[in-house]
Amino acid sequence: MKVGIPTETVAGERRVAMVPAVAPSLLSAGVELAVQSGAGARAGFPDGAYRDAGLSVAGSAAEALGAEVVVKVHGPSPEEARSLTEGSTLIALFSPGRSLDTVRVLAERKVTAFSLELLPRITRAQSMDALSSQATVAGYRGVLMAADRLPRFFPMFMTAAGTVPPAKVLILGAGVAGLQAVATARRLGAQVQAYDVRAAAKGEVESLGARFVDLRLETAEGTGGYAAEQAEEQQRRQRDALAPVVADVDVVVTTAQIPGRPAPVLLTGEMVAGMKPGSVVIDLASDTGGNVDISQPGQEIDHHGVTVVGVTLPASGLPTHASQLYACNIANLLGLMLADGKLAPDWDDEILATTCVTRDGDVPHEPTRLLLENPS
Ligand SMILES: NC(=O)c1ccc[n+]([C@@H]2O[C@H](COP(=O)([O-])OP(=O)(O)OC[C@H]3O[C@@H](n4cnc5c(N)ncnc54)[C@H](O)[C@@H]3O)[C@@H](O)[C@H]2O)c1
């Protein structure tokens, strides 16, 4: 059985779904791997490194996409989905609700498609949790981007030339990316505070040595450990309560997300304009609409002297390790389905059943099926 690894085609994407160091675990399970020539180049993995690890190098996208199993970072475009072999299997990290044209093609071609975004957050699935691995990269990188742009030190310095107080950093959203951002900013010596709508986040923020910002507002707990979307009035109260906290810090890194929904707006242009000149805002939610209403996806702007960066594909900015962690997630999910080098998925397994978007021409993922039946 051949597993194809095509080059990612989303503009600016540098990651690749399999790396040479992870491939041997799949090769020893009896599968062949074929990586498209150049697929790993932007992540620091040349074709030769794949050949040395025992993979073959496919000369074209069609060859990689035509394999029995295809692994990708992003879900395929409708055109790429048309190139998949009928009845093949696809594993990628995509939101099916925002890729309905692709899902239609996948169903037509009877592709068994798994989206890692749907993976249940259960202990057994942790080694396959690509949302977490990529969020870890994003949170780390967001803080480094802020430190690089801030015209001041992060740590406190006591020197013969005077004492420098530590930078004040506020992290909004304390899930996987936010907690990594807290830890990274702490390691750089900043004075860190964080806020989240989920009550459980308080203890997690404090366990990293940061201060939890208590806005004295109602929490918004959703299912599966995620936040629930708030009504516009609740969001407005949240922004009003956050405004004085934001005005007092040098850096804000936003990481707030609601699964399957646009990101909540936590900062307005007015709140940003209230920060000190030279301050930095890093919006890590740009790919889903942004947490800052004036941030521009993929751009760095100056808003009344404050640098605002709308970071797209945040994990792609650290492509070597983002790809390595992602490849491990893929190998673990694929490993769950393999028996004697062939695919033998156990459809009673919660992990596979929950993650499956299309199968045998059907769309077992109910929210996606409902969207396809009633496109609004
Ligand atoms: N058990 C596991 O295997 C496992 C693995 C990973 C994550 N988790 C848990 O899943 C949960 C979600 O993690 P995630 O990082 O994927 O979440 P996410 O990416 O969906 O959201 C990021 C954070 O934004 C927060 N948020 C949403 N709206 C907000 C608002 N208006 N204001 C402030 N914050 C807001 C969320 O509460 C979340 O903490 C967390 O509790 C995490 O600990 C569990």
The ligand as an SDF file (V2000), in Angstrom:
LIG
                    3D

 44 48  0  0  0  0  0  0  0  0999 V2000
   -7.3660   16.1970   26.7950 N   0  0  0  0  0  0  0  0  0  0  0  0
   -6.7150   16.5010   25.7150 C   0  0  0  0  0  0  0  0  0  0  0  0
   -6.2210   15.6610   25.0740 O   0  0  0  0  0  0  0  0  0  0  0  0
   -6.6280   17.9340   25.2820 C   0  0  0  0  0  0  0  0  0  0  0  0
   -5.7710   18.2530   24.2570 C   0  0  0  0  0  0  0  0  0  0  0  0
   -5.7060   19.5770   23.8370 C   0  0  0  0  0  0  0  0  0  0  0  0
   -6.5010   20.5470   24.4220 C   0  0  0  0  0  0  0  0  0  0  0  0
   -7.3110   20.1950   25.4400 N   0  0  0  0  0  0  0  0  0  0  0  0
   -8.1570   21.2070   26.0660 C   0  0  0  0  0  0  0  0  0  0  0  0
   -9.0920   21.6460   25.1080 O   0  0  0  0  0  0  0  0  0  0  0  0
   -9.4340   22.9950   25.4040 C   0  0  0  0  0  0  0  0  0  0  0  0
   -9.3840   23.8560   24.1700 C   0  0  0  0  0  0  0  0  0  0  0  0
   -8.0520   24.0180   23.7560 O   0  0  0  0  0  0  0  0  0  0  0  0
   -7.6570   24.7380   22.4020 P   0  0  0  0  0  0  0  0  0  0  0  0
   -6.4020   25.4780   22.6420 O   0  0  0  0  0  0  0  0  0  0  0  0
   -7.6790   23.7720   21.2810 O   0  0  0  0  0  0  0  0  0  0  0  0
   -8.8440   25.7930   22.2110 O   0  0  0  0  0  0  0  0  0  0  0  0
   -9.2000   26.7170   20.9770 P   0  0  0  0  0  0  0  0  0  0  0  0
   -8.0510   26.8060   20.0190 O   0  0  0  0  0  0  0  0  0  0  0  0
  -10.5360   26.3270   20.4660 O   0  0  0  0  0  0  0  0  0  0  0  0
   -9.3530   28.1600   21.6710 O   0  0  0  0  0  0  0  0  0  0  0  0
   -8.2530   28.8040   22.2780 C   0  0  0  0  0  0  0  0  0  0  0  0
   -8.7130   29.4170   23.5800 C   0  0  0  0  0  0  0  0  0  0  0  0
   -9.5360   30.5550   23.3170 O   0  0  0  0  0  0  0  0  0  0  0  0
  -10.4340   30.6590   24.3870 C   0  0  0  0  0  0  0  0  0  0  0  0
  -11.5020   31.6100   24.0750 N   0  0  0  0  0  0  0  0  0  0  0  0
  -12.5680   31.4740   23.2410 C   0  0  0  0  0  0  0  0  0  0  0  0
  -13.3250   32.5860   23.2530 N   0  0  0  0  0  0  0  0  0  0  0  0
  -12.7290   33.4740   24.0970 C   0  0  0  0  0  0  0  0  0  0  0  0
  -13.0200   34.7940   24.5140 C   0  0  0  0  0  0  0  0  0  0  0  0
  -14.1020   35.4390   24.0630 N   0  0  0  0  0  0  0  0  0  0  0  0
  -12.1920   35.3820   25.3920 N   0  0  0  0  0  0  0  0  0  0  0  0
  -11.0920   34.7340   25.8490 C   0  0  0  0  0  0  0  0  0  0  0  0
  -10.7590   33.4730   25.4860 N   0  0  0  0  0  0  0  0  0  0  0  0
  -11.5610   32.8440   24.6180 C   0  0  0  0  0  0  0  0  0  0  0  0
  -10.8570   29.2190   24.5920 C   0  0  0  0  0  0  0  0  0  0  0  0
  -11.4690   29.0310   25.8450 O   0  0  0  0  0  0  0  0  0  0  0  0
   -9.5360   28.4930   24.4570 C   0  0  0  0  0  0  0  0  0  0  0  0
   -8.8980   28.3340   25.6990 O   0  0  0  0  0  0  0  0  0  0  0  0
   -8.5390   23.4100   26.5270 C   0  0  0  0  0  0  0  0  0  0  0  0
   -9.2760   23.1970   27.7090 O   0  0  0  0  0  0  0  0  0  0  0  0
   -7.4080   22.4280   26.4470 C   0  0  0  0  0  0  0  0  0  0  0  0
   -6.7600   22.2800   27.6860 O   0  0  0  0  0  0  0  0  0  0  0  0
   -7.4140   18.8960   25.8680 C   0  0  0  0  0  0  0  0  0  0  0  0
  1  2  1  0
  2  3  2  0
  2  4  1  0
  4  5  1  0
  4 44  2  0
  5  6  2  0
  6  7  1  0
  7  8  2  0
  8  9  1  0
  8 44  1  0
  9 10  1  0
  9 42  1  0
 10 11  1  0
 11 12  1  0
 11 40  1  0
 12 13  1  0
 13 14  1  0
 14 15  2  0
 14 16  1  0
 14 17  1  0
 17 18  1  0
 18 19  2  0
 18 20  1  0
 18 21  1  0
 21 22  1  0
 22 23  1  0
 23 24  1  0
 23 38  1  0
 24 25  1  0
 25 26  1  0
 25 36  1  0
 26 27  1  0
 26 35  1  0
 27 28  2  0
 28 29  1  0
 29 30  1  0
 29 35  2  0
 30 31  1  0
 30 32  2  0
 32 33  1  0
 33 34  2  0
 34 35  1  0
 36 37  1  0
 36 38  1  0
 38 39  1  0
 40 41  1  0
 40 42  1  0
 42 43  1  0
M  CHG  2   8   1  16  -1
M  END
$$$$
